[in-house]
Amino acid sequence: MATRYGVETKMRAGDVLKTTVAYFGPDGLGLHVTQRGLTGVRLELGTSYVEVHARPGRPTQVEIILHEWERNAPEFMGRIKK
């Protein structure tokens, strides 16, 4: 079962997605980017995954969906809550 979080940030939507890939991706925790668009990104490793969707605005609305990466949620959310 996946866990869903919602946060608001002053970061731009594109910067949220770049931070997501840097944190969870190949140079971070080792997940592979399987989908990437203007407002969202999905990374996977085996059966586990992370999805982040960022809706532009003031503030930017961010939806984070984690399956088997929940322990990393507090640190990641701290990085994007600027």
Backbone torsions as a table, in degrees:
resi	resn	phi	psi	omega
1	MET	NA	138.0	-179.6
2	ALA	-90.4	154.5	176.5
3	THR	-112.2	137.1	-175.6
4	ARG	-115.3	134.8	177.7
5	TYR	-127.1	152.6	173.4
6	GLY	-129.2	132.5	178.3
7	VAL	-138.0	159.7	173.6
8	GLU	-115.3	146.3	-179.2
9	THR	-146.4	156.7	173.6
10	LYS	-85.5	-9.6	178.4
11	MET	-65.3	150.0	173.1
12	ARG	-71.2	152.7	-176.9
13	ALA	-56.4	-44.4	179.5
14	GLY	-61.9	-36.3	178.5
15	ASP	-70.2	-33.2	175.5
16	VAL	-62.0	-44.7	-178.8
17	LEU	-67.8	-38.6	176.1
18	LYS	-62.6	-41.2	178.4
19	THR	-65.1	-37.9	178.1
20	THR	-60.1	-48.5	-179.3
21	VAL	-66.0	-39.5	179.1
22	ALA	-64.3	-39.3	-176.8
23	TYR	-77.4	-50.9	-174.3
24	PHE	-94.5	-19.7	-171.1
25	GLY	-73.6	-168.6	-174.6
26	PRO	-55.0	-35.3	179.9
27	ASP	-89.3	-2.2	178.6
28	GLY	-109.4	-107.3	-178.2
29	LEU	-85.9	-3.3	171.6
30	GLY	97.0	8.8	177.0
31	LEU	-77.8	158.5	-178.5
32	HIS	-105.5	134.3	177.2
33	VAL	-71.6	120.8	-179.7
34	THR	-110.4	-21.7	175.9
35	GLN	-146.0	141.2	177.5
36	ARG	-150.1	130.8	178.3
37	GLY	-138.5	-170.5	-178.6
38	LEU	-69.2	-29.2	-176.3
39	THR	-121.6	5.6	-178.7
40	GLY	-159.7	161.0	178.3
41	VAL	-146.3	145.2	176.1
42	ARG	-128.0	133.1	177.7
43	LEU	-125.0	143.6	-177.1
44	GLU	-136.4	153.1	170.7
45	LEU	-149.0	107.6	-174.6
46	GLY	64.2	-126.7	179.2
47	THR	-94.0	-1.6	179.7
48	SER	-93.1	155.8	-178.7
49	TYR	-156.7	164.4	174.5
50	VAL	-135.8	131.4	173.9
51	GLU	-125.1	134.9	176.8
52	VAL	-131.8	129.2	177.4
53	HIS	-122.1	129.9	-178.8
54	ALA	-120.7	122.8	179.0
55	ARG	-102.1	115.2	-178.0
56	PRO	-58.4	146.3	178.0
57	GLY	162.6	-170.2	176.9
58	ARG	-127.4	96.2	3.4
59	PRO	-83.9	168.7	174.1
60	THR	-72.8	131.0	177.5
61	GLN	-92.6	127.4	-176.9
62	VAL	-122.3	129.2	173.8
63	GLU	-109.4	128.5	-178.6
64	ILE	-120.9	126.6	177.9
65	ILE	-121.9	121.9	-176.3
66	LEU	-123.5	134.6	172.8
67	HIS	-126.3	109.6	-178.6
68	GLU	75.5	13.0	176.2
69	TRP	-125.9	17.7	-176.4
70	GLU	-58.4	-32.5	-178.7
71	ARG	-63.7	-20.2	179.7
72	ASN	-91.0	-5.6	-175.9
73	ALA	-59.0	-49.0	-176.7
74	PRO	-59.9	-43.9	-179.7
75	GLU	-66.1	-44.5	179.9
76	PHE	-62.6	-45.6	180.0
77	MET	-63.2	-33.7	175.4
78	GLY	-63.3	-32.5	179.3
79	ARG	-72.4	-31.6	-177.6
80	ILE	-97.1	-10.8	-179.2
81	LYS	-85.5	58.7	-179.1
82	LYS	-98.8	NA	NA
